[in-house]
């Protein structure tokens, strides 16, 4: 196992990688690339933190997150992949799927939200679907965030103590606690049936969140042959003379009160 990162090493490395992500973003935009990145994994495996660090320095008009909720009755009647297709990237875009069509191979299978026939059809169809995406020019990258049951249990207990993290608990998370083995078996089958030479699964060890974030970003950068750009000189124009213009008095505007720390 790699040694634990110091805070300085982590923060320095993250800044360097985020700078490279900006280079990647500009390359995707200038070259009209279409990049789709899938993030799947166990609850509390750290994929949300990795997504956040990827998007932090980027333009949301170029790099966006897709996190779909429960399908509507109409969507349930559609071709399974149909609700995801509108969210695929166009030229010059990068889309990060926080959960994806692989819901069918995981939570839907384990919790009984799909039939055996629908599940088998998904496993047959998804390699063909992804091959079509790749042939259309989409760069498709799939990450699975893995976490040990000991670390997951520790993170769940931490969430219970922190109000700002309680929202991360869903009724499905609580139900899934008793189905660890079933999820493990479902993941194994998913890997066996959907990890192909053209569209492989890449596993991220999520037990160390900081290492997982850096490793994932570094790997993501390696999957697109981008080129750094030179920062061109920018001449800031002078602010024109304001003439007789005067700003309205502060007391006539609804300024919010300054922050006051609580004891």
Steps between C-alpha positions, in 0.01 A plus 500: 500500500630850420592719796241748625520841337594801706267801480767702318566226244129453438422870457803563280426196283132592472585853382733359235244250378222758493720722285533207259123456508466858376737415215288193427183711504641748249620216278158333507339832408746598227509156338127434528550182699214319671596347836267297724625376836296255708539488878353199677579334829402414852324752723759713683775382265614856424380543143311819586814658643697406189234651272504819706879538472486442126235764439634759748730682256296441185244696302154350565407583140769257384505243781166413659374240746202278423337343805155375407233428757239228511350443154147622436223265394546621143875437512440151638304421184779621268793310354726468803788711367268772367503720812880513494552576132395871519772556760786365288766756405493704182818625336717695744334355811596272785221331699552329835227247580454469877331161468393396155321236297682249721230552762331204335795272572524615861221648706217398264622141491568469872187680618271329251407812302538320167403156376748222423425549131569876517822434687625243247403723210701783657810284534467392136434851373741719692822388323330568166364834621842612621668382182258719307590798719870443446457456124307829494811675635425509873794438732341273764675437832350288780609514866392274783578631849564213738498524878544240771209426730702623800568839344144532372366431850731765645384760245135420557543557874677831432203610289266437791692754709514774235176683401664627180549141385167352605353571155734233362291236673211381288248231590672288233836538675353370822332205329817411313695448822351155538579413138878542490558150363227536238654828378843336487369215286312744274817705452700188413248399234488857367877506460504161332229592250569870434874555537618470140821575317344814353316606817676362809420569862772677699492437873589775749592396854287737707622409849732804497288785364788733419702234323188393310434854377856556381525156340169540319582846364846390390355199320225707338761739364691206352196382301477808277797603286474871575757774457573776754451851371705814547336781688492783251565851623187690595493878489237626739331805346495813708176580680347797318450829675174486695423863435220624722378152593469432872411171660172500695548552874566176689216568740254486209605144414413177676844380600503177698641524853865400543577152626508462876669190640302307760645398834 
